[in-house]
Amino acid sequence: MKQNVFKIAASVMLVILASCAGKSTTETAGEEKATEVAVAKNVATDGLPQVIDFNATWCGPCRMFAPIFAKMGEKYEGRITFRSVDVDENPDMAAQFGVTSIPTVVYINADGEIVDETVGLLPEEEFESRLQKLL
């Protein structure tokens, strides 16, 4: 019962506190579920650092950040794993990571430890600087 109340409260907080709109996850449903479980346990599933972008389709700043996230995903392919998580489709994962506003980007090192987090629209240069610190 408490867990259901927490999920509802977390979803409501996301809606109230969010100031943006974004994109949906690019992974297949099976891959996404496996990713949720592994990442939620702070495990680097492929031995690479990970960057998780928490977003939503209705969030303007998320939509503005999406091309930057995609560009860096291509640039750092094979060195950093990039994951996009729609908070409306994955409220449990968003709650587990304490996401209360979007876009939120979580940076996880190769050991599976969260080492940084940013909230709000990031300029490309700042985002890339944070990615460099993961390597």
C-alpha positions in Angstrom: 0.0 0.0 0.0 2.8 2.5 1.0 4.7 1.6 -2.2 1.6 2.4 -4.4 1.1 5.7 -2.6 4.8 6.5 -3.1 4.5 5.7 -6.8 1.5 7.9 -7.2 3.1 10.7 -5.2 6.3 10.4 -7.3 4.3 10.6 -10.5 2.4 13.7 -9.3 5.7 15.4 -8.3 7.1 14.7 -11.7 4.1 16.4 -13.3 4.1 19.4 -10.9 7.8 20.0 -10.7 8.7 19.3 -14.3 9.2 22.2 -16.6 9.7 20.5 -19.9 9.0 18.1 -22.7 11.1 15.5 -24.5 11.5 12.2 -26.2 10.6 8.6 -25.8 13.0 5.8 -25.1 14.8 4.4 -28.2 15.3 0.9 -26.8 13.1 -2.0 -27.5 10.7 -3.1 -24.7 12.8 -6.2 -23.8 16.1 -4.3 -23.8 14.4 -1.5 -21.8 13.2 -3.8 -19.1 16.6 -5.4 -18.7 18.2 -2.0 -18.7 15.8 -0.7 -16.0 16.7 -3.6 -13.7 20.4 -3.4 -14.2 20.7 0.4 -14.1 18.3 0.6 -11.1 20.8 -1.5 -9.2 23.6 0.9 -10.3 25.3 -1.8 -12.3 27.2 -0.9 -15.4 25.6 -3.5 -17.6 28.3 -3.4 -20.4 31.3 -2.3 -18.5 31.1 1.2 -19.8 30.1 4.4 -18.1 26.4 5.2 -18.6 24.4 8.4 -19.1 20.7 8.3 -18.5 18.5 11.1 -19.7 15.1 11.2 -17.9 12.6 13.1 -20.0 9.0 13.2 -21.3 7.3 13.8 -24.6 5.5 16.9 -23.3 8.6 18.6 -22.0 10.0 21.5 -24.1 13.5 21.6 -22.6 13.7 17.8 -23.1 12.9 18.2 -26.8 15.6 20.8 -27.0 18.1 18.6 -25.3 17.3 15.5 -27.4 19.4 16.4 -30.4 22.4 17.2 -28.1 22.0 13.9 -26.4 21.8 12.0 -29.7 24.8 13.8 -31.1 26.9 13.0 -28.1 25.6 9.4 -28.2 27.0 9.0 -31.7 30.3 10.8 -30.8 31.0 8.7 -27.7 29.6 5.4 -29.1 31.5 2.4 -27.8 32.9 4.5 -24.9 29.8 5.6 -23.0 26.3 4.0 -23.0 23.5 6.5 -23.5 20.0 5.7 -22.3 16.8 7.7 -22.7 14.1 7.1 -20.2 10.6 8.6 -20.6 9.4 9.2 -17.0 5.7 8.7 -18.0 6.5 5.2 -19.3 9.0 4.4 -16.5 7.8 6.1 -13.2 9.4 3.4 -11.0 12.8 4.0 -12.5 12.4 7.8 -12.2 11.4 7.4 -8.6 14.3 5.1 -7.8 16.7 7.7 -9.1 14.9 10.5 -7.2 13.9 12.3 -10.4 11.6 15.2 -9.5 12.2 17.5 -12.5 13.1 16.9 -16.1 15.2 16.8 -18.0 17.5 15.1 -15.5 20.7 13.5 -16.6 22.4 10.9 -14.4 26.0 10.0 -14.9 27.2 6.6 -13.8 30.8 5.5 -13.9 32.0 2.1 -15.2 31.9 0.8 -11.6 28.1 1.4 -11.5 28.3 4.4 -9.1 26.4 7.6 -9.7 29.0 10.3 -10.0 27.0 13.3 -11.2 23.5 14.5 -12.0 22.2 17.6 -13.8 18.7 19.0 -13.9 17.5 21.3 -16.7 18.6 22.0 -20.2 22.3 21.7 -20.6 24.3 23.5 -23.2 26.2 21.1 -25.5 29.6 22.2 -24.2 28.7 21.7 -20.6 27.2 18.3 -21.3 30.3 17.2 -23.2 32.5 18.4 -20.4 30.7 16.2 -18.0 31.0 13.2 -20.4 34.7 13.7 -20.6 34.9 13.3 -16.8 33.3 9.9 -17.1 36.1 8.6 -19.3 
